[in-house]
């Protein structure tokens, strides 16, 4: 398993991590992902560690805390062998202060995650979203205090826009506070918006991408093709996909899948392995989160590492997945002489 530097930090992480959105299965949203119990989760952790995948990603809202509890049970007795990343900020309770990135909520969120995970520190703690109702200074001072207290090792964000992240980094620098070194972001062959602003920002500021949903919300598993029905078991068959997931035009999806099929045939790999390998070769990407309902799915996703797509194959996938950019990004693309793309 390859390890990469996490942004501009001294911390190295494996290029793959296992997401725990499939742990617990509580509620309509997470029930559509999976429902691994402790025994099944422990088996997935075992297989991951055997393959050198040592990083596991969760969040307090996953199955209302059950995912963290199950992960904690699955890694019990081997905390020193794993890297834990988790997230907070989203609503976790009915009270007026049970949401956001205020000092009150963040401290409670971190303490709750530590308790459910059965650990005394979190390797990477990420804000699940931007809280415009709380001063950035309050949020960063709170997180810096938690780092100094030894409860968090490294900080990251998720689902921030470019100005959210840049403002936060500027405040950290102004007051000498711990900086964000990771951005957990949506990025895939059918979701390339990350490249427009967040990727150049990450390259310039030393913020590594931790990629969620690299298979486009389950659309690049190889089970969806032009003219074929959707698979019988898929989150795409639930209202969750329509209400909460990224929307993708069918013709665009099929064009990308056609290219993936061709490259998979050339390389002798599967469609999801090719799709994951493409993400792993993109600038700023430090880690890609894979999910798994079962052992077979995990083993297949683990096959995305240990090899590299050729330049020709990458160019073919790039061309098939290219989309028109919003302004000013389409305009900036014409001025690469002084505004180069990340490498």
Steps between C-alpha positions, in 0.01 A plus 500: 500500500641837398511777763483870418558821691175651629514852361776719638545292813746239618228234518480219247177315418426198282359586158184308587281522808186308587187706549258395772180638349394135460538431873177496699239562232276713720241718330396527135813682389761267645282194463537548124881478536528179703453355847823338619489389863805465724588149379481597133683828556775318687546266204525798261757663729697173509511481120592867475793469739624189318514709181679790670191722514530646848274807480129498586263792447181572691279785627283558802184514284561167329209288625462749787829401663467125442769496228758645740397253770532205262837622371619542857402142580660369179839657576499427873841379614680626190462877518873539440463329159238734355439859394159637590337789323157626596284807461267735683292819445172360367198484732538237773206558731185709518635795702587843360872441571512144366621612160778705343863580575458705816729442795208342685409252228851411383623410848193285560537342155864407550438364850209293367704360212788408732259317726327310220829409330654385827814708454665800663602671175383544140765498228307722256196702604304676226218752499219336304383833358554875532316684779441859391319578826815451712805730473786319330728620784285320759503176303874500439591601854286213629659247265848630581427449869389142435823435309707646783307283746604191304145403401554570129820454298413662163217718370299499180178618343235353274255654254652850529504739208830659401439823691390311812829312506722793403344727764560232762863455397555877512359519855722210609806677364402835652466361852750213485233231530514142374430491127275273300710248305221290349188562293257208488338569165270346243703409190453239227507452124139622493550773760804711412397837648774460763753580227365851435604680820556264792777305325708811413440627854614169647813501288587858593417475870607145578158347562471136394182353359332212681251391235149380582272317254774443238258269315246777450247395762510139380460575129850380398486151647475336158139399560347798319525506122319645203170321436523281810273518808640629828626228735237356732698595813624859479463826689411648159164321528408695815363854550829577676685511167257751352468720808857501632741358242675678211288499186654374176357518148451149360665565162805651669519203738479249216771682302735475798408136567565415133851642537551316828391173337754548222785582739404211730518263202842637402643471850332181618355690796141557610304820442511612867872423522567720197276777635676494838847489344417808291412695818816379674715653225346847522693796647462570877328165569642345817234241575189346344221366718355169384181345629404134523175322572679165498840331475484458122443871447785588734741261329412640159552861611833410656607393151508866395853540640836352406482599133455817292293598201704609199499860379299390198232338715483804729462728198215286370318516832568872533347566159191289567433665836578863409217746566461874429625708793319784671638855485770606581653155470443457127663839448798414722555181302601717205779666695709204608819681403481694828223304673617137470298198597607302813748221438 
